[in-house]
Amino acid sequence: MTDSYRGVFGAIPYAIRHTESWTMRVYGIVGGLAAGAIALVVTLALVVWMGETADVQSGTFLFSRSLYVIAGFAAVAPLLAPLLFVARRHRRNDPVAAGYDRWLAYSGFLFLISLYLGMVISAPADLRDPTESTVVSALYALPPVSGAVPPIAAAAVVFVTHYRLRGSGSADASDASDSSDVSDSSDTS
């Protein structure tokens, strides 16, 4: 019987246990904790927001609450994606390119950094600390709407990394099986 997992919560420890990459193991812990913290903050903020707007009629507030949940999901999904991809690969023994687990961990760390950059860019003016750093000053100078660009770009990197490395491993495996079939048929003739 195969060692399996049950859902998202079981996939995280499964990925950590079955990967050979220490980078993915570290990301499994850091990414899992970060996803849990973000989910907790979004949930608690939504509860507070619903409490503050409970007496308001539906309409715009109901729609904005829904967008808030979608934004929270958009922040958590790319954090968990590398772990889910690695868990699935190990459960199914899918052939992938060398370094698949490690590169997915790197892309997950990149997404985590991009969330921080997005928060710095979109921070309200009254919450910005005066700084002498030219990098932070340049980030503050960007329009707050552009704070969505780093996380969206990094999320795309996570999924592109998965699809690029996943495809190259299966092609290598099919080439190897094709060449072994040719050599087997030539030996029997």
C-alpha positions in Angstrom: 0.0 0.0 0.0 1.3 3.4 -0.9 2.1 6.0 1.7 -0.4 8.8 0.9 -1.7 12.0 2.4 -5.2 13.4 2.9 -5.6 16.9 1.4 -3.6 20.0 1.8 -2.8 19.6 5.5 -1.4 16.2 4.9 0.5 17.2 1.7 2.8 19.6 3.5 4.4 17.1 5.9 4.4 14.5 3.1 6.4 16.8 0.9 8.8 17.5 3.7 9.3 13.8 4.5 9.7 12.6 1.0 11.9 15.2 -0.7 15.6 14.7 -0.9 16.2 18.5 -1.1 17.0 20.3 2.1 16.0 23.6 0.4 12.5 22.2 -0.1 12.4 20.9 3.5 13.3 24.4 4.8 10.7 25.9 2.4 8.1 23.4 3.6 8.5 24.6 7.1 8.8 28.3 6.3 6.2 28.3 3.5 3.7 26.3 5.5 4.0 28.6 8.5 3.8 31.7 6.4 0.7 30.3 4.6 -0.9 29.5 8.0 -0.1 33.0 9.3 -1.5 34.7 6.3 -4.7 32.6 6.4 -5.1 33.4 10.1 -4.6 37.1 9.6 -7.0 37.2 6.6 -9.6 35.2 8.5 -9.4 37.4 11.7 -9.5 40.6 9.6 -12.5 39.4 7.7 -14.3 38.6 11.0 -13.5 42.1 12.4 -14.6 43.7 9.1 -17.8 41.7 9.1 -18.5 42.8 12.7 -17.9 46.4 11.9 -20.2 46.3 8.8 -22.9 43.9 10.2 -25.6 46.6 10.3 -24.9 47.8 6.7 -27.2 46.5 4.0 -25.7 44.1 1.4 -24.2 45.3 -1.8 -20.8 46.9 -2.0 -19.7 45.6 1.4 -20.7 42.1 0.6 -18.8 42.3 -2.7 -15.7 43.7 -1.1 -15.7 41.0 1.5 -15.7 38.4 -1.2 -12.8 40.1 -2.9 -11.0 40.1 0.4 -11.3 36.4 0.6 -10.1 36.0 -3.0 -7.1 38.2 -2.3 -6.2 36.1 0.8 -6.5 32.9 -1.3 -4.3 34.5 -4.0 -1.6 35.1 -1.4 -1.8 31.6 0.1 -2.2 29.5 -3.0 1.2 30.2 -4.6 2.9 29.7 -1.2 1.4 26.2 -1.0 1.8 25.3 -4.7 5.4 24.2 -4.5 4.6 21.9 -1.6 1.6 20.4 -3.3 3.5 19.9 -6.6 6.4 18.1 -4.7 4.0 16.0 -2.7 2.1 14.9 -5.8 5.3 14.2 -7.7 6.6 11.9 -4.9 3.3 10.2 -4.4 3.0 9.4 -8.1 6.7 8.9 -8.7 6.4 11.2 -11.7 9.6 11.7 -13.7 10.9 15.3 -13.6 14.1 17.2 -14.3 16.9 17.1 -11.9 16.6 19.7 -9.2 12.8 19.9 -9.5 12.2 20.1 -5.7 15.0 22.5 -5.2 13.9 24.9 -7.9 10.3 24.9 -6.7 11.6 25.8 -3.2 13.5 28.7 -4.7 10.4 29.9 -6.6 8.4 29.6 -3.3 11.0 31.7 -1.5 10.8 34.2 -4.3 7.1 34.5 -3.9 7.5 35.0 -0.2 9.9 37.9 -0.8 7.6 39.4 -3.4 4.7 39.5 -0.9 7.0 41.6 1.3 7.9 43.9 -1.6 4.2 44.3 -2.5 3.4 45.3 1.1 6.2 47.9 1.2 5.1 49.4 -2.1 1.4 49.5 -1.2 1.9 50.7 2.4 -0.3 53.7 3.3 1.6 57.0 3.6 0.9 57.3 7.4 2.5 53.9 8.0 5.7 54.5 6.1 8.7 55.1 8.2 11.2 57.7 7.0 14.3 56.0 5.7 17.6 56.9 4.2 17.6 53.7 2.1 17.4 54.5 -1.6 15.8 51.1 -2.4 13.0 51.6 0.2 12.5 55.2 -0.9 12.2 54.0 -4.5 9.6 51.4 -3.5 7.7 54.1 -1.6 7.7 56.3 -4.6 5.9 53.8 -6.8 2.1 54.0 -7.0 0.4 51.8 -4.4 -1.4 49.9 -7.1 1.9 48.6 -8.4 2.3 46.6 -5.2 0.4 43.8 -6.9 3.0 43.4 -9.6 5.8 41.6 -7.7 3.5 38.9 -6.2 1.7 38.3 -9.5 5.1 38.0 -11.3 6.5 35.7 -8.6 3.3 33.5 -8.7 3.8 33.1 -12.4 7.4 32.0 -11.8 6.2 29.3 -9.4 3.8 27.8 -12.0 6.2 28.2 -14.9 9.0 26.5 -12.9 6.7 23.6 -12.2 5.5 23.2 -15.8 9.0 23.7 -17.3 10.8 21.2 -15.1 7.9 18.7 -15.0 7.8 18.4 -18.8 11.6 18.0 -19.2 11.7 15.0 -16.9 8.9 13.1 -18.7 10.5 13.7 -22.0 13.8 12.3 -20.8 12.0 9.2 -19.4 10.2 8.6 -22.7 13.4 9.1 -24.7 15.1 6.5 -22.5 12.3 4.0 -22.8 12.2 4.5 -26.6 16.0 3.9 -26.9 15.8 0.8 -24.7 13.0 -0.6 -26.9 15.1 0.0 -30.0 18.1 -1.7 -28.5 16.0 -4.6 -27.3 14.5 -5.2 -30.7 17.9 -5.0 -32.4 19.3 -7.6 -30.0 16.6 -10.1 -30.7 17.0 -10.0 -34.5 
